[in-house]
Amino acid sequence: MSEFEADDGARSEATPSQEEIGRIPRLISRVKADLDDLASEEQAQLVQAVAVVRRSRTVMSDMPRVGRPVG
């Protein structure tokens, strides 16, 4: 097994169950409904906050990576 292959136990632990997968559409629907319930000012604040987070992710993804120390 190469260092990039997972054994069967690790793979099954990392793979979401059908129940977990089924919860995603319900979660999305609930979040959308909650967003629709926000006042327009709150929605604008949320859009602004998301933009800030996205910009910071872009900055972080452009930063050079530092490898693990050898030893």
PDB file of N, H, CA, C and O in Angstrom:
ATOM      1  N   MET A   1       0.853  -1.175   0.000  1.00  0.00           N
ATOM      2  CA  MET A   1       0.000   0.000   0.000  1.00  0.00           C
ATOM      3  C   MET A   1       0.900   1.240   0.000  1.00  0.00           C
ATOM      4  O   MET A   1       1.810   1.344   0.823  1.00  0.00           O
ATOM      5  N   SER A   2       0.650   2.180  -0.920  1.00  0.00           N
ATOM      6  H   SER A   2      -0.089   2.095  -1.588  1.00  0.00           H
ATOM      7  CA  SER A   2       1.444   3.403  -0.945  1.00  0.00           C
ATOM      8  C   SER A   2       0.978   4.328   0.169  1.00  0.00           C
ATOM      9  O   SER A   2      -0.073   4.111   0.773  1.00  0.00           O
ATOM     10  N   GLU A   3       1.768   5.357   0.432  1.00  0.00           N
ATOM     11  H   GLU A   3       2.621   5.533  -0.059  1.00  0.00           H
ATOM     12  CA  GLU A   3       1.419   6.265   1.525  1.00  0.00           C
ATOM     13  C   GLU A   3       0.144   7.048   1.247  1.00  0.00           C
ATOM     14  O   GLU A   3      -0.409   7.652   2.166  1.00  0.00           O
ATOM     15  N   PHE A   4      -0.341   7.056  -0.001  1.00  0.00           N
ATOM     16  H   PHE A   4       0.109   6.565  -0.747  1.00  0.00           H
ATOM     17  CA  PHE A   4      -1.535   7.816  -0.351  1.00  0.00           C
ATOM     18  C   PHE A   4      -2.795   6.969  -0.385  1.00  0.00           C
ATOM     19  O   PHE A   4      -3.885   7.506  -0.579  1.00  0.00           O
ATOM     20  N   GLU A   5      -2.677   5.674  -0.203  1.00  0.00           N
ATOM     21  H   GLU A   5      -1.791   5.238  -0.046  1.00  0.00           H
ATOM     22  CA  GLU A   5      -3.838   4.797  -0.201  1.00  0.00           C
ATOM     23  C   GLU A   5      -4.322   4.604   1.228  1.00  0.00           C
ATOM     24  O   GLU A   5      -3.523   4.429   2.148  1.00  0.00           O
ATOM     25  N   ALA A   6      -5.636   4.638   1.401  1.00  0.00           N
ATOM     26  H   ALA A   6      -6.285   4.780   0.653  1.00  0.00           H
ATOM     27  CA  ALA A   6      -6.215   4.413   2.720  1.00  0.00           C
ATOM     28  C   ALA A   6      -6.636   2.953   2.830  1.00  0.00           C
ATOM     29  O   ALA A   6      -7.066   2.346   1.850  1.00  0.00           O
ATOM     30  N   ASP A   7      -6.509   2.399   4.025  1.00  0.00           N
ATOM     31  H   ASP A   7      -6.160   2.892   4.821  1.00  0.00           H
ATOM     32  CA  ASP A   7      -7.000   1.038   4.196  1.00  0.00           C
ATOM     33  C   ASP A   7      -8.529   1.067   4.235  1.00  0.00           C
ATOM     34  O   ASP A   7      -9.123   2.140   4.337  1.00  0.00           O
ATOM     35  N   ASP A   8      -9.166  -0.095   4.156  1.00  0.00           N
ATOM     36  H   ASP A   8      -8.684  -0.967   4.073  1.00  0.00           H
ATOM     37  CA  ASP A   8     -10.625  -0.163   4.081  1.00  0.00           C
ATOM     38  C   ASP A   8     -11.298   0.461   5.292  1.00  0.00           C
ATOM     39  O   ASP A   8     -12.328   1.120   5.151  1.00  0.00           O
ATOM     40  N   GLY A   9     -10.740   0.267   6.473  1.00  0.00           N
ATOM     41  H   GLY A   9      -9.903  -0.268   6.588  1.00  0.00           H
ATOM     42  CA  GLY A   9     -11.336   0.834   7.689  1.00  0.00           C
ATOM     43  C   GLY A   9     -11.312   2.354   7.664  1.00  0.00           C
ATOM     44  O   GLY A   9     -12.304   2.998   8.005  1.00  0.00           O
ATOM     45  N   ALA A  10     -10.195   2.922   7.266  1.00  0.00           N
ATOM     46  H   ALA A  10      -9.390   2.398   6.989  1.00  0.00           H
ATOM     47  CA  ALA A  10     -10.085   4.383   7.194  1.00  0.00           C
ATOM     48  C   ALA A  10     -11.023   4.929   6.132  1.00  0.00           C
ATOM     49  O   ALA A  10     -11.669   5.958   6.330  1.00  0.00           O
ATOM     50  N   ARG A  11     -11.095   4.239   5.011  1.00  0.00           N
ATOM     51  H   ARG A  11     -10.571   3.404   4.849  1.00  0.00           H
ATOM     52  CA  ARG A  11     -11.978   4.685   3.925  1.00  0.00           C
ATOM     53  C   ARG A  11     -13.438   4.668   4.374  1.00  0.00           C
ATOM     54  O   ARG A  11     -14.173   5.617   4.101  1.00  0.00           O
ATOM     55  N   SER A  12     -13.866   3.621   5.049  1.00  0.00           N
ATOM     56  H   SER A  12     -13.270   2.850   5.271  1.00  0.00           H
ATOM     57  CA  SER A  12     -15.270   3.539   5.475  1.00  0.00           C
ATOM     58  C   SER A  12     -15.580   4.577   6.557  1.00  0.00           C
ATOM     59  O   SER A  12     -16.699   5.086   6.618  1.00  0.00           O
ATOM     60  N   GLU A  13     -14.611   4.890   7.400  1.00  0.00           N
ATOM     61  H   GLU A  13     -13.702   4.476   7.350  1.00  0.00           H
ATOM     62  CA  GLU A  13     -14.811   5.932   8.417  1.00  0.00           C
ATOM     63  C   GLU A  13     -14.920   7.312   7.781  1.00  0.00           C
ATOM     64  O   GLU A  13     -15.660   8.165   8.271  1.00  0.00           O
ATOM     65  N   ALA A  14     -14.195   7.535   6.704  1.00  0.00           N
ATOM     66  H   ALA A  14     -13.594   6.842   6.306  1.00  0.00           H
ATOM     67  CA  ALA A  14     -14.175   8.847   6.048  1.00  0.00           C
ATOM     68  C   ALA A  14     -15.359   9.046   5.106  1.00  0.00           C
ATOM     69  O   ALA A  14     -15.695  10.183   4.775  1.00  0.00           O
ATOM     70  N   THR A  15     -15.990   7.971   4.676  1.00  0.00           N
ATOM     71  H   THR A  15     -15.718   7.047   4.945  1.00  0.00           H
ATOM     72  CA  THR A  15     -17.104   8.051   3.735  1.00  0.00           C
ATOM     73  C   THR A  15     -18.395   8.331   4.495  1.00  0.00           C
ATOM     74  O   THR A  15     -18.719   7.618   5.445  1.00  0.00           O
ATOM     75  N   PRO A  16     -19.146   9.376   4.083  1.00  0.00           N
ATOM     76  CA  PRO A  16     -20.390   9.674   4.782  1.00  0.00           C
ATOM     77  C   PRO A  16     -21.442   8.587   4.540  1.00  0.00           C
ATOM     78  O   PRO A  16     -21.494   7.975   3.473  1.00  0.00           O
ATOM     79  N   SER A  17     -22.267   8.369   5.547  1.00  0.00           N
ATOM     80  H   SER A  17     -22.225   8.866   6.414  1.00  0.00           H
ATOM     81  CA  SER A  17     -23.339   7.377   5.422  1.00  0.00           C
ATOM     82  C   SER A  17     -24.474   7.955   4.577  1.00  0.00           C
ATOM     83  O   SER A  17     -24.533   9.164   4.353  1.00  0.00           O
ATOM     84  N   GLN A  18     -25.363   7.098   4.116  1.00  0.00           N
ATOM     85  H   GLN A  18     -25.315   6.116   4.298  1.00  0.00           H
ATOM     86  CA  GLN A  18     -26.522   7.563   3.345  1.00  0.00           C
ATOM     87  C   GLN A  18     -27.386   8.500   4.194  1.00  0.00           C
ATOM     88  O   GLN A  18     -27.977   9.447   3.675  1.00  0.00           O
ATOM     89  N   GLU A  19     -27.456   8.234   5.487  1.00  0.00           N
ATOM     90  H   GLU A  19     -26.976   7.464   5.909  1.00  0.00           H
ATOM     91  CA  GLU A  19     -28.226   9.106   6.385  1.00  0.00           C
ATOM     92  C   GLU A  19     -27.611  10.510   6.419  1.00  0.00           C
ATOM     93  O   GLU A  19     -28.327  11.509   6.358  1.00  0.00           O
ATOM     94  N   GLU A  20     -26.290  10.575   6.517  1.00  0.00           N
ATOM     95  H   GLU A  20     -25.708   9.763   6.567  1.00  0.00           H
ATOM     96  CA  GLU A  20     -25.611  11.873   6.525  1.00  0.00           C
ATOM     97  C   GLU A  20     -25.828  12.599   5.201  1.00  0.00           C
ATOM     98  O   GLU A  20     -26.071  13.806   5.187  1.00  0.00           O
ATOM     99  N   ILE A  21     -25.740  11.878   4.104  1.00  0.00           N
ATOM    100  H   ILE A  21     -25.542  10.898   4.116  1.00  0.00           H
ATOM    101  CA  ILE A  21     -25.946  12.469   2.787  1.00  0.00           C
ATOM    102  C   ILE A  21     -27.388  12.973   2.659  1.00  0.00           C
ATOM    103  O   ILE A  21     -27.626  14.034   2.081  1.00  0.00           O
ATOM    104  N   GLY A  22     -28.332  12.226   3.190  1.00  0.00           N
ATOM    105  H   GLY A  22     -28.139  11.365   3.659  1.00  0.00           H
ATOM    106  CA  GLY A  22     -29.742  12.615   3.128  1.00  0.00           C
ATOM    107  C   GLY A  22     -30.059  13.855   3.943  1.00  0.00           C
ATOM    108  O   GLY A  22     -31.015  14.568   3.638  1.00  0.00           O
ATOM    109  N   ARG A  23     -29.269  14.124   4.976  1.00  0.00           N
ATOM    110  H   ARG A  23     -28.493  13.545   5.224  1.00  0.00           H
ATOM    111  CA  ARG A  23     -29.507  15.309   5.804  1.00  0.00           C
ATOM    112  C   ARG A  23     -29.129  16.604   5.102  1.00  0.00           C
ATOM    113  O   ARG A  23     -29.651  17.664   5.446  1.00  0.00           O
ATOM    114  N   ILE A  24     -28.240  16.538   4.136  1.00  0.00           N
ATOM    115  H   ILE A  24     -27.816  15.677   3.857  1.00  0.00           H
ATOM    116  CA  ILE A  24     -27.737  17.750   3.484  1.00  0.00           C
ATOM    117  C   ILE A  24     -28.858  18.556   2.815  1.00  0.00           C
ATOM    118  O   ILE A  24     -28.945  19.757   3.068  1.00  0.00           O
ATOM    119  N   PRO A  25     -29.713  17.969   1.982  1.00  0.00           N
ATOM    120  CA  PRO A  25     -30.779  18.771   1.369  1.00  0.00           C
ATOM    121  C   PRO A  25     -31.713  19.405   2.411  1.00  0.00           C
ATOM    122  O   PRO A  25     -32.174  20.531   2.222  1.00  0.00           O
ATOM    123  N   ARG A  26     -31.988  18.697   3.491  1.00  0.00           N
ATOM    124  H   ARG A  26     -31.613  17.783   3.644  1.00  0.00           H
ATOM    125  CA  ARG A  26     -32.847  19.271   4.546  1.00  0.00           C
ATOM    126  C   ARG A  26     -32.160  20.444   5.220  1.00  0.00           C
ATOM    127  O   ARG A  26     -32.794  21.455   5.522  1.00  0.00           O
ATOM    128  N   LEU A  27     -30.871  20.310   5.454  1.00  0.00           N
ATOM    129  H   LEU A  27     -30.355  19.489   5.209  1.00  0.00           H
ATOM    130  CA  LEU A  27     -30.110  21.396   6.060  1.00  0.00           C
ATOM    131  C   LEU A  27     -30.095  22.626   5.153  1.00  0.00           C
ATOM    132  O   LEU A  27     -30.275  23.751   5.619  1.00  0.00           O
ATOM    133  N   ILE A  28     -29.881  22.406   3.865  1.00  0.00           N
ATOM    134  H   ILE A  28     -29.734  21.492   3.486  1.00  0.00           H
ATOM    135  CA  ILE A  28     -29.870  23.519   2.906  1.00  0.00           C
ATOM    136  C   ILE A  28     -31.227  24.215   2.892  1.00  0.00           C
ATOM    137  O   ILE A  28     -31.292  25.444   2.892  1.00  0.00           O
ATOM    138  N   SER A  29     -32.297  23.450   2.880  1.00  0.00           N
ATOM    139  H   SER A  29     -32.244  22.452   2.881  1.00  0.00           H
ATOM    140  CA  SER A  29     -33.642  24.040   2.880  1.00  0.00           C
ATOM    141  C   SER A  29     -33.887  24.867   4.136  1.00  0.00           C
ATOM    142  O   SER A  29     -34.471  25.949   4.077  1.00  0.00           O
ATOM    143  N   ARG A  30     -33.436  24.348   5.263  1.00  0.00           N
ATOM    144  H   ARG A  30     -32.962  23.469   5.311  1.00  0.00           H
ATOM    145  CA  ARG A  30     -33.625  25.072   6.527  1.00  0.00           C
ATOM    146  C   ARG A  30     -32.842  26.376   6.545  1.00  0.00           C
ATOM    147  O   ARG A  30     -33.351  27.403   6.992  1.00  0.00           O
ATOM    148  N   VAL A  31     -31.602  26.338   6.058  1.00  0.00           N
ATOM    149  H   VAL A  31     -31.188  25.503   5.695  1.00  0.00           H
ATOM    150  CA  VAL A  31     -30.777  27.547   6.020  1.00  0.00           C
ATOM    151  C   VAL A  31     -31.394  28.574   5.085  1.00  0.00           C
ATOM    152  O   VAL A  31     -31.457  29.756   5.423  1.00  0.00           O
ATOM    153  N   LYS A  32     -31.857  28.137   3.901  1.00  0.00           N
ATOM    154  H   LYS A  32     -31.806  27.177   3.626  1.00  0.00           H
ATOM    155  CA  LYS A  32     -32.487  29.065   2.959  1.00  0.00           C
ATOM    156  C   LYS A  32     -33.724  29.706   3.576  1.00  0.00           C
ATOM    157  O   LYS A  32     -33.937  30.909   3.426  1.00  0.00           O
ATOM    158  N   ALA A  33     -34.539  28.920   4.266  1.00  0.00           N
ATOM    159  H   ALA A  33     -34.366  27.943   4.388  1.00  0.00           H
ATOM    160  CA  ALA A  33     -35.734  29.459   4.910  1.00  0.00           C
ATOM    161  C   ALA A  33     -35.354  30.464   5.990  1.00  0.00           C
ATOM    162  O   ALA A  33     -35.988  31.512   6.116  1.00  0.00           O
ATOM    163  N   ASP A  34     -34.329  30.152   6.765  1.00  0.00           N
ATOM    164  H   ASP A  34     -33.814  29.301   6.663  1.00  0.00           H
ATOM    165  CA  ASP A  34     -33.877  31.074   7.818  1.00  0.00           C
ATOM    166  C   ASP A  34     -33.344  32.364   7.211  1.00  0.00           C
ATOM    167  O   ASP A  34     -33.570  33.442   7.761  1.00  0.00           O
ATOM    168  N   LEU A  35     -32.646  32.272   6.096  1.00  0.00           N
ATOM    169  H   LEU A  35     -32.463  31.396   5.650  1.00  0.00           H
ATOM    170  CA  LEU A  35     -32.127  33.467   5.427  1.00  0.00           C
ATOM    171  C   LEU A  35     -33.269  34.336   4.917  1.00  0.00           C
ATOM    172  O   LEU A  35     -33.217  35.562   5.009  1.00  0.00           O
ATOM    173  N   ASP A  36     -34.292  33.696   4.383  1.00  0.00           N
ATOM    174  H   ASP A  36     -34.334  32.699   4.308  1.00  0.00           H
ATOM    175  CA  ASP A  36     -35.454  34.440   3.885  1.00  0.00           C
ATOM    176  C   ASP A  36     -36.180  35.181   5.009  1.00  0.00           C
ATOM    177  O   ASP A  36     -36.826  36.201   4.769  1.00  0.00           O
ATOM    178  N   ASP A  37     -36.073  34.666   6.232  1.00  0.00           N
ATOM    179  H   ASP A  37     -35.548  33.837   6.427  1.00  0.00           H
ATOM    180  CA  ASP A  37     -36.735  35.292   7.384  1.00  0.00           C
ATOM    181  C   ASP A  37     -35.986  36.508   7.911  1.00  0.00           C
ATOM    182  O   ASP A  37     -36.537  37.270   8.706  1.00  0.00           O
ATOM    183  N   LEU A  38     -34.743  36.704   7.483  1.00  0.00           N
ATOM    184  H   LEU A  38     -34.296  36.085   6.837  1.00  0.00           H
ATOM    185  CA  LEU A  38     -33.958  37.842   7.961  1.00  0.00           C
ATOM    186  C   LEU A  38     -34.472  39.143   7.346  1.00  0.00           C
ATOM    187  O   LEU A  38     -34.974  39.164   6.222  1.00  0.00           O
ATOM    188  N   ALA A  39     -34.335  40.217   8.106  1.00  0.00           N
ATOM    189  H   ALA A  39     -33.927  40.200   9.019  1.00  0.00           H
ATOM    190  CA  ALA A  39     -34.653  41.543   7.576  1.00  0.00           C
ATOM    191  C   ALA A  39     -33.633  41.882   6.484  1.00  0.00           C
ATOM    192  O   ALA A  39     -32.533  41.330   6.471  1.00  0.00           O
ATOM    193  N   SER A  40     -33.994  42.783   5.573  1.00  0.00           N
ATOM    194  H   SER A  40     -34.888  43.231   5.584  1.00  0.00           H
ATOM    195  CA  SER A  40     -33.094  43.107   4.456  1.00  0.00           C
ATOM    196  C   SER A  40     -31.758  43.651   4.962  1.00  0.00           C
ATOM    197  O   SER A  40     -30.723  43.389   4.351  1.00  0.00           O
ATOM    198  N   GLU A  41     -31.759  44.399   6.060  1.00  0.00           N
ATOM    199  H   GLU A  41     -32.601  44.612   6.556  1.00  0.00           H
ATOM    200  CA  GLU A  41     -30.494  44.903   6.619  1.00  0.00           C
ATOM    201  C   GLU A  41     -29.626  43.753   7.117  1.00  0.00           C
ATOM    202  O   GLU A  41     -28.411  43.763   6.923  1.00  0.00           O
ATOM    203  N   GLU A  42     -30.241  42.770   7.753  1.00  0.00           N
ATOM    204  H   GLU A  42     -31.228  42.762   7.910  1.00  0.00           H
ATOM    205  CA  GLU A  42     -29.490  41.609   8.234  1.00  0.00           C
ATOM    206  C   GLU A  42     -28.945  40.794   7.067  1.00  0.00           C
ATOM    207  O   GLU A  42     -27.823  40.289   7.128  1.00  0.00           O
ATOM    208  N   GLN A  43     -29.734  40.666   6.008  1.00  0.00           N
ATOM    209  H   GLN A  43     -30.645  41.076   5.959  1.00  0.00           H
ATOM    210  CA  GLN A  43     -29.266  39.946   4.824  1.00  0.00           C
ATOM    211  C   GLN A  43     -28.060  40.658   4.215  1.00  0.00           C
ATOM    212  O   GLN A  43     -27.099  40.010   3.802  1.00  0.00           O
ATOM    213  N   ALA A  44     -28.109  41.997   4.158  1.00  0.00           N
ATOM    214  H   ALA A  44     -28.890  42.523   4.493  1.00  0.00           H
ATOM    215  CA  ALA A  44     -26.989  42.769   3.613  1.00  0.00           C
ATOM    216  C   ALA A  44     -25.736  42.589   4.464  1.00  0.00           C
ATOM    217  O   ALA A  44     -24.634  42.468   3.929  1.00  0.00           O
ATOM    218  N   GLN A  45     -25.899  42.570   5.783  1.00  0.00           N
ATOM    219  H   GLN A  45     -26.794  42.669   6.218  1.00  0.00           H
ATOM    220  CA  GLN A  45     -24.760  42.357   6.676  1.00  0.00           C
ATOM    221  C   GLN A  45     -24.161  40.972   6.453  1.00  0.00           C
ATOM    222  O   GLN A  45     -22.941  40.807   6.463  1.00  0.00           O
ATOM    223  N   LEU A  46     -25.011  39.997   6.255  1.00  0.00           N
ATOM    224  H   LEU A  46     -26.002  40.132   6.248  1.00  0.00           H
ATOM    225  CA  LEU A  46     -24.544  38.633   6.022  1.00  0.00           C
ATOM    226  C   LEU A  46     -23.780  38.539   4.697  1.00  0.00           C
ATOM    227  O   LEU A  46     -22.730  37.899   4.629  1.00  0.00           O
ATOM    228  N   VAL A  47     -24.300  39.171   3.654  1.00  0.00           N
ATOM    229  H   VAL A  47     -25.153  39.691   3.709  1.00  0.00           H
ATOM    230  CA  VAL A  47     -23.620  39.169   2.358  1.00  0.00           C
ATOM    231  C   VAL A  47     -22.246  39.817   2.498  1.00  0.00           C
ATOM    232  O   VAL A  47     -21.269  39.336   1.923  1.00  0.00           O
ATOM    233  N   GLN A  48     -22.169  40.903   3.257  1.00  0.00           N
ATOM    234  H   GLN A  48     -22.962  41.294   3.724  1.00  0.00           H
ATOM    235  CA  GLN A  48     -20.889  41.581   3.473  1.00  0.00           C
ATOM    236  C   GLN A  48     -19.916  40.673   4.238  1.00  0.00           C
ATOM    237  O   GLN A  48     -18.738  40.594   3.890  1.00  0.00           O
ATOM    238  N   ALA A  49     -20.404  39.998   5.265  1.00  0.00           N
ATOM    239  H   ALA A  49     -21.361  40.062   5.547  1.00  0.00           H
ATOM    240  CA  ALA A  49     -19.547  39.103   6.045  1.00  0.00           C
ATOM    241  C   ALA A  49     -19.014  37.958   5.192  1.00  0.00           C
ATOM    242  O   ALA A  49     -17.848  37.583   5.314  1.00  0.00           O
ATOM    243  N   VAL A  50     -19.859  37.403   4.330  1.00  0.00           N
ATOM    244  H   VAL A  50     -20.806  37.708   4.230  1.00  0.00           H
ATOM    245  CA  VAL A  50     -19.429  36.321   3.447  1.00  0.00           C
ATOM    246  C   VAL A  50     -18.348  36.816   2.494  1.00  0.00           C
ATOM    247  O   VAL A  50     -17.387  36.099   2.217  1.00  0.00           O
ATOM    248  N   ALA A  51     -18.500  38.033   1.996  1.00  0.00           N
ATOM    249  H   ALA A  51     -19.281  38.616   2.221  1.00  0.00           H
ATOM    250  CA  ALA A  51     -17.496  38.601   1.092  1.00  0.00           C
ATOM    251  C   ALA A  51     -16.145  38.734   1.791  1.00  0.00           C
ATOM    252  O   ALA A  51     -15.104  38.462   1.193  1.00  0.00           O
ATOM    253  N   VAL A  52     -16.163  39.153   3.055  1.00  0.00           N
ATOM    254  H   VAL A  52     -17.009  39.374   3.541  1.00  0.00           H
ATOM    255  CA  VAL A  52     -14.916  39.283   3.823  1.00  0.00           C
ATOM    256  C   VAL A  52     -14.248  37.926   3.985  1.00  0.00           C
ATOM    257  O   VAL A  52     -13.037  37.802   3.807  1.00  0.00           O
ATOM    258  N   VAL A  53     -15.029  36.916   4.319  1.00  0.00           N
ATOM    259  H   VAL A  53     -16.013  37.016   4.464  1.00  0.00           H
ATOM    260  CA  VAL A  53     -14.472  35.571   4.498  1.00  0.00           C
ATOM    261  C   VAL A  53     -13.894  35.054   3.185  1.00  0.00           C
ATOM    262  O   VAL A  53     -12.814  34.464   3.168  1.00  0.00           O
ATOM    263  N   ARG A  54     -14.609  35.273   2.091  1.00  0.00           N
ATOM    264  H   ARG A  54     -15.487  35.752   2.105  1.00  0.00           H
ATOM    265  CA  ARG A  54     -14.110  34.804   0.789  1.00  0.00           C
ATOM    266  C   ARG A  54     -12.809  35.497   0.415  1.00  0.00           C
ATOM    267  O   ARG A  54     -11.898  34.861  -0.115  1.00  0.00           O
ATOM    268  N   ARG A  55     -12.711  36.806   0.687  1.00  0.00           N
ATOM    269  H   ARG A  55     -13.450  37.323   1.118  1.00  0.00           H
ATOM    270  CA  ARG A  55     -11.466  37.517   0.385  1.00  0.00           C
ATOM    271  C   ARG A  55     -10.321  36.961   1.220  1.00  0.00           C
ATOM    272  O   ARG A  55      -9.212  36.785   0.715  1.00  0.00           O
ATOM    273  N   SER A  56     -10.579  36.685   2.490  1.00  0.00           N
ATOM    274  H   SER A  56     -11.480  36.828   2.900  1.00  0.00           H
ATOM    275  CA  SER A  56      -9.503  36.161   3.343  1.00  0.00           C
ATOM    276  C   SER A  56      -9.086  34.773   2.898  1.00  0.00           C
ATOM    277  O   SER A  56      -7.908  34.427   2.994  1.00  0.00           O
ATOM    278  N   ARG A  57     -10.010  33.978   2.420  1.00  0.00           N
ATOM    279  H   ARG A  57     -10.967  34.259   2.341  1.00  0.00           H
ATOM    280  CA  ARG A  57      -9.647  32.650   1.899  1.00  0.00           C
ATOM    281  C   ARG A  57      -8.784  32.784   0.667  1.00  0.00           C
ATOM    282  O   ARG A  57      -7.836  32.020   0.486  1.00  0.00           O
ATOM    283  N   THR A  58      -9.100  33.751  -0.189  1.00  0.00           N
ATOM    284  H   THR A  58      -9.871  34.371  -0.042  1.00  0.00           H
ATOM    285  CA  THR A  58      -8.308  33.965  -1.395  1.00  0.00           C
ATOM    286  C   THR A  58      -6.892  34.367  -1.023  1.00  0.00           C
ATOM    287  O   THR A  58      -5.930  33.879  -1.616  1.00  0.00           O
ATOM    288  N   VAL A  59      -6.759  35.250  -0.047  1.00  0.00           N
ATOM    289  H   VAL A  59      -7.540  35.646   0.434  1.00  0.00           H
ATOM    290  CA  VAL A  59      -5.435  35.675   0.401  1.00  0.00           C
ATOM    291  C   VAL A  59      -4.684  34.489   0.967  1.00  0.00           C
ATOM    292  O   VAL A  59      -3.507  34.298   0.660  1.00  0.00           O
ATOM    293  N   MET A  60      -5.341  33.689   1.788  1.00  0.00           N
ATOM    294  H   MET A  60      -6.297  33.844   2.038  1.00  0.00           H
ATOM    295  CA  MET A  60      -4.687  32.529   2.391  1.00  0.00           C
ATOM    296  C   MET A  60      -4.276  31.511   1.337  1.00  0.00           C
ATOM    297  O   MET A  60      -3.213  30.900   1.454  1.00  0.00           O
ATOM    298  N   SER A  61      -5.095  31.317   0.311  1.00  0.00           N
ATOM    299  H   SER A  61      -5.958  31.813   0.216  1.00  0.00           H
ATOM    300  CA  SER A  61      -4.752  30.311  -0.690  1.00  0.00           C
ATOM    301  C   SER A  61      -3.585  30.764  -1.559  1.00  0.00           C
ATOM    302  O   SER A  61      -2.916  29.934  -2.175  1.00  0.00           O
ATOM    303  N   ASP A  62      -3.332  32.077  -1.616  1.00  0.00           N
ATOM    304  H   ASP A  62      -3.876  32.751  -1.116  1.00  0.00           H
ATOM    305  CA  ASP A  62      -2.213  32.583  -2.400  1.00  0.00           C
ATOM    306  C   ASP A  62      -0.901  32.623  -1.612  1.00  0.00           C
ATOM    307  O   ASP A  62       0.154  32.909  -2.179  1.00  0.00           O
ATOM    308  N   MET A  63      -0.963  32.341  -0.322  1.00  0.00           N
ATOM    309  H   MET A  63      -1.819  32.109   0.138  1.00  0.00           H
ATOM    310  CA  MET A  63       0.244  32.385   0.507  1.00  0.00           C
ATOM    311  C   MET A  63       1.094  31.152   0.236  1.00  0.00           C
ATOM    312  O   MET A  63       0.569  30.076  -0.049  1.00  0.00           O
ATOM    313  N   PRO A  64       2.412  31.315   0.326  1.00  0.00           N
ATOM    314  CA  PRO A  64       3.287  30.151   0.109  1.00  0.00           C
ATOM    315  C   PRO A  64       3.096  29.117   1.230  1.00  0.00           C
ATOM    316  O   PRO A  64       2.824  29.467   2.378  1.00  0.00           O
ATOM    317  N   ARG A  65       3.240  27.877   0.875  1.00  0.00           N
ATOM    318  H   ARG A  65       3.460  27.593  -0.058  1.00  0.00           H
ATOM    319  CA  ARG A  65       3.100  26.781   1.833  1.00  0.00           C
ATOM    320  C   ARG A  65       4.455  26.510   2.490  1.00  0.00           C
ATOM    321  O   ARG A  65       5.499  26.607   1.846  1.00  0.00           O
ATOM    322  N   VAL A  66       4.422  26.176   3.757  1.00  0.00           N
ATOM    323  H   VAL A  66       3.573  26.097   4.280  1.00  0.00           H
ATOM    324  CA  VAL A  66       5.638  25.814   4.474  1.00  0.00           C
ATOM    325  C   VAL A  66       5.505  24.336   4.823  1.00  0.00           C
ATOM    326  O   VAL A  66       4.535  23.917   5.454  1.00  0.00           O
ATOM    327  N   GLY A  67       6.480  23.569   4.408  1.00  0.00           N
ATOM    328  H   GLY A  67       7.268  23.909   3.896  1.00  0.00           H
ATOM    329  CA  GLY A  67       6.450  22.132   4.664  1.00  0.00           C
ATOM    330  C   GLY A  67       6.737  21.792   6.114  1.00  0.00           C
ATOM    331  O   GLY A  67       7.179  22.640   6.890  1.00  0.00           O
ATOM    332  N   ARG A  68       6.484  20.549   6.468  1.00  0.00           N
ATOM    333  H   ARG A  68       6.125  19.860   5.838  1.00  0.00           H
ATOM    334  CA  ARG A  68       6.779  20.072   7.820  1.00  0.00           C
ATOM    335  C   ARG A  68       8.282  20.007   8.033  1.00  0.00           C
ATOM    336  O   ARG A  68       9.043  19.695   7.117  1.00  0.00           O
ATOM    337  N   PRO A  69       8.697  20.308   9.267  1.00  0.00           N
ATOM    338  CA  PRO A  69      10.134  20.183   9.546  1.00  0.00           C
ATOM    339  C   PRO A  69      10.605  18.744   9.389  1.00  0.00           C
ATOM    340  O   PRO A  69       9.878  17.809   9.723  1.00  0.00           O
ATOM    341  N   VAL A  70      11.784  18.573   8.894  1.00  0.00           N
ATOM    342  H   VAL A  70      12.375  19.333   8.623  1.00  0.00           H
ATOM    343  CA  VAL A  70      12.355  17.233   8.725  1.00  0.00           C
ATOM    344  C   VAL A  70      12.962  16.814  10.063  1.00  0.00           C
ATOM    345  O   VAL A  70      13.701  17.575  10.687  1.00  0.00           O
ATOM    346  N   GLY A  71      12.646  15.618  10.484  1.00  0.00           N
ATOM    347  H   GLY A  71      12.046  15.000   9.977  1.00  0.00           H
ATOM    348  CA  GLY A  71      13.265  15.188  11.725  1.00  0.00           C
ATOM    349  C   GLY A  71      12.556  14.167  12.382  1.00  0.00           C
ATOM    350  O   GLY A  71      12.974  13.711  13.447  1.00  0.00           O
TER     351      GLY A  71
END
